[in-house]
């Protein structure tokens, strides 16, 4: 059977982003249960991964525009192709919206000016300056609104990843080499 595969670069972006998302979800789930001394490092790591994911999302989208993905196997129904496009573009949207809402929320944090953010402990990563200088009551509303959006997007992310994985497994079990299209090797 002919397997129409993604490029090695597309695979690298896919799996690096998937790993980053998995790590960030795990961090968000565990920090309510870790000691106070370890919460700040976990949150800082979450922010560093989020900013990295934003950069990877930009690169992945640029790669995607310049490199057409492989065609779907002929056995895929029209509705499956449409659903696949909707899920994929929804995931792209979330890859941008999650880090941006988190970055805006973090920039609106009341102690942002006195709590620097470091990218994996190496260099200080800037916050969004005009958000930090908003009038305190408005800044608090921005913090809460973008925090709420960030949480809402989390649930949409879970749903889209579930659909994405379930569809890939469904096609794999029906005899299509779906996993091999994106798996290196």
N, C-alpha and C positions, 0 to 999 in steps of 0.2 A: 504494500500500500504506500502510495506517495504521501509524504508528510510535508505540508507547507509550514515551514518554521519561521519564527521571528528571528531577527538578527541577534547576534551575540550581545550587542550593545543594548538592544531593547530588553533582552533577558536580564542583563546586569541591572538595568534600571528597575525592572519589575521586581526582582528578588531583593534588591537593596531597599527599595521602598517598602515592600511587604515586611521585611525584617524590622525596619524602622517603625512601621505602624504597630507591629506586634509588640515591640519593646515599649513603645509609648503607651499603648493600652495597658500592658502589664504594670508599668510604673504607676499609671493613674489608678489602677485597681488596688495596688498594694500600699500606697502611701498612707491611707487611713489606718493601717495596721502596723506600721513601723514606728520605732521610737522617735521622739521629737528631734533628737540629734541627727537622725537620718532623713527626716522629711525634706529639709531644705536641699540636701544633695540630690535626692530623688526628683524633686521638682525642677532643680537646675538642669539635671540630665534630660528630663522630659522636654524642657524648653530648647536645649541644645539639639536634641533629636528633631524636634518640630521645625526649627530653623533649617536644619540640614535637609529635612524632607521637602521644605519649600524650595530650596536650591535644586534638589534632585528632580522635583516636579517641573520646574522651569526647563531644566536640561532635557528631561524626558519628553515634554511637550514639543520642544524644538526638534528633537530627534524624530518624533512621531510625524511632524509636519514634513520633514525631509525624507522620510522612509516609509513607504506604503506598507502596512501590515500584510501578512499573507492572507490570501482569500480563504473564506470559510469553505469547509468541505461541501460538496454538492448535496449531501444528504440533509443539510440544515434547512429547516423550514423558514419561510419569510419572517414569521413572527419571532423566531429564535434569533435571527440576524438583527432584527429591529431591537429586540430586548437586549441583546448583547451590546449594541451601540449605545442604548440609553444607560445601561449599567456602567459601561466603560467611561462615557463622558461624565456621568454622575460621580464616578470615582476621581476623575481628573478635577472636577469642580471641588470636591472635598479636599483633594491634595493641596489646593490653594487656599480654600476657605478655612480649614482647620488651623493651619499655622498663622494665618493672618488674623483670625479672630482671637487666637491665643496671644499673639504679639500685641494687638490693640488692648486686650484685657490687661495684660501684664504692664503695658505702658501706662495704663490708667490706675494701676495699683497705688494706693495712697502713699506707700513708702518706696516707690520705684526710684526716686531720686537718691535715696540713701542706701538702696540695696542693689548694687550693680549686678548685671547679668553677664556671666562669662560663658563663652562657647567651649564646652567640655573642659572648663577650668583653665583655658589657655589665654584668650584675649577677651577684653570686654566687648560685648555685643551691644550695639546701641538700641535704645528704646525709641519709640516714635515721639520726638520732642514736643510737637504741638499738643499731643494728647496728654503728656505729663504736665503741661502748663495750663491746662484747662482750669477754670474756676472749680474749687473742690467739690461742690455739690454736683456739678455737671460731670466732672471726672468720675465721681462715684457711680453716677447713672450709666456712663459709658462702660465702666468696669463691669457693672452688673449685667447690662444689656449684651455686651460681647461675651461675657462669661456664660450667659444663658444660651447664646447662639452657639458657642463652642460646645456646650453640653448637648444641645439639640443635634448638632452635626455629628456628634459621637454616635448617636443612635442610628442616624442615617448611614453612617460609615459601617456600623455593624450589619445593618440590613443589606447594603450593597455588597459587602464582602461575602456574606452568607449566600446571596444569590449567585455571585461570581463563582465561588467555590462549588456550590451545588450544581450549577450548570456544567462546569468543567467535568465534575465527577460523573454526572448523568451521561454526557457525551462519551466519556472514557468507557463507562460500563456498557454503552451501546455499540462499542467496537471502533469508535473514532479514536485517533491518536491525539486527543486534545491536550493531554498533559505534556506529550512530547513536543508539541508546538512551542512551548515556553520553557521547557526544561533543558538546561545545558547538557551537552554531551551527545 
